[in-house]
Amino acid sequence: MKPPRTQQFLGRDSYRMRRVMDAARILPLFGLILLLLPLMRHSPEFEAPPTATESVYLFAVWAALILAAFLFSLWLRRALDQPERRADPSDPIADTDGKED
């Protein structure tokens, strides 16, 4: 009889941290697309939208990108700076090298 098959499991915290890191890497590209949208939607056949509207849009996107980058940095700093549990040499339970004394 075959032994039961173990499922591969990724820790929830490390999975989320990797997804946040991916989102932080994609943020500049996403911001570039958002900043170029007014140029892409402008057609020479129609009248240009008011400058005030475009300025407010660009400022809002700029502020949102700064806020998103700040939040990503806080989240990643908190996740990456967590102290790992250090093995105490006097603790017999922490000895996980698999050797018998």
Sequence and secondary structure as in RCSB ss.txt:
>XXXX:A:sequence
MKPPRTQQFLGRDSYRMRRVMDAARILPLFGLILLLLPLMRHSPEFEAPPTATESVYLFAVWAALILAAFLFSLW
LRRALDQPERRADPSDPIADTDGKED
>XXXX:A:secstr
           HHHHHHHHHHHHHHHHHHHHHHHHHHHHHH  TTS    HHHHHHHHHHHHHHHHHHHHHHHHH
HHHHHTS      TT STT  S    
